[in-house]
Amino acid sequence: MTYCKKCGGSVSPEEQYCRTCGNRVAQPKPYSDQKTSNRSKLVAGLLGVLIGSWGIHNFYLGNIGKGILQIFLTSVTFGIAGIWGFIEGILILCDRITVDGKGQPLV
């Protein structure tokens, strides 16, 4: 049983709208219903640590725009911006970045 955020009325899990005020109630989806990515967290993290300055890990995860930006910044700053990819690789390995470009949890 959930409750309407607008009026506080009770809403059963099958209902999408509050019977009292008609407000749409978003039902949270269980984590187990989400599709998982076919991308590996270990592979993405190692790509980020080893060659992250070129954004390869972002291309692997499906973040194409971010990968292109990393290539551009690394080229313009003569490699100084490469620390960004290294840090992202560590964050992936430490479970701070846990989803791919589509928002699906990494394996």
C-alpha positions in Angstrom: 0.0 0.0 0.0 1.3 3.4 -1.0 0.0 6.9 -0.2 -0.8 9.9 -2.5 1.7 12.7 -2.1 -0.9 15.3 -2.8 -3.8 14.3 -0.4 -2.3 11.5 1.6 -5.0 9.0 0.5 -4.1 5.3 0.4 -3.5 3.8 -3.1 -3.3 0.1 -3.8 -0.3 -1.2 -5.8 -2.6 -1.9 -8.8 -3.9 1.7 -9.1 -2.2 4.4 -11.0 -4.4 7.3 -9.8 -5.5 8.3 -6.3 -9.3 7.7 -5.7 -9.6 10.8 -3.5 -8.0 13.5 -5.6 -7.2 11.9 -9.0 -3.5 12.6 -8.7 -1.3 10.2 -10.7 0.7 8.0 -8.3 4.0 6.6 -9.6 4.6 3.1 -8.3 8.2 2.3 -7.7 9.6 -0.6 -9.7 11.5 -3.2 -7.8 15.2 -3.3 -8.5 14.9 -6.9 -9.8 12.6 -5.8 -12.6 15.2 -3.5 -14.2 17.2 -4.8 -17.1 20.8 -5.2 -16.4 23.4 -3.9 -18.8 25.5 -6.3 -20.9 28.5 -4.2 -20.0 31.0 -5.3 -17.3 31.9 -3.0 -14.5 35.4 -4.5 -14.3 36.1 -3.9 -18.0 34.8 -0.3 -17.9 36.8 0.5 -14.8 40.0 -1.0 -16.2 39.5 0.9 -19.5 39.0 4.1 -17.5 42.1 3.6 -15.4 44.4 2.5 -18.2 43.3 4.5 -21.3 40.6 6.7 -19.8 42.2 9.9 -21.0 40.8 9.0 -24.5 37.3 8.3 -23.2 37.3 4.7 -24.3 35.4 3.6 -21.2 32.6 6.1 -22.0 32.3 4.7 -25.5 32.2 1.2 -24.0 29.4 2.3 -21.6 27.4 4.1 -24.4 28.2 7.7 -23.3 29.3 8.7 -26.8 29.1 12.5 -26.3 31.1 12.3 -23.1 33.8 10.2 -24.8 34.1 12.7 -27.6 34.4 15.5 -25.1 37.2 13.6 -23.3 39.1 13.1 -26.5 38.8 16.8 -27.4 39.8 18.0 -23.9 42.8 15.6 -23.7 44.0 16.8 -27.1 43.6 20.5 -26.3 45.2 20.3 -22.9 48.1 18.1 -24.1 47.0 15.3 -21.8 46.3 17.2 -18.6 42.5 16.6 -18.8 43.3 12.8 -19.0 43.1 12.7 -15.2 39.3 12.9 -15.6 39.1 9.5 -17.3 41.5 8.0 -14.7 39.3 9.2 -11.9 36.2 7.9 -13.6 37.8 4.5 -13.9 38.5 4.4 -10.2 34.9 5.6 -9.5 33.5 2.7 -11.6 35.7 0.2 -9.8 34.6 1.6 -6.4 30.9 1.4 -7.2 30.3 5.1 -7.4 29.4 4.9 -11.1 27.0 1.9 -11.4 25.0 2.5 -14.6 25.7 2.5 -18.4 24.6 5.2 -20.9 21.0 3.8 -20.9 20.8 3.9 -17.1 20.9 0.2 -16.7 22.9 -1.3 -13.8 26.3 -2.7 -14.8 27.1 -6.4 -14.3 
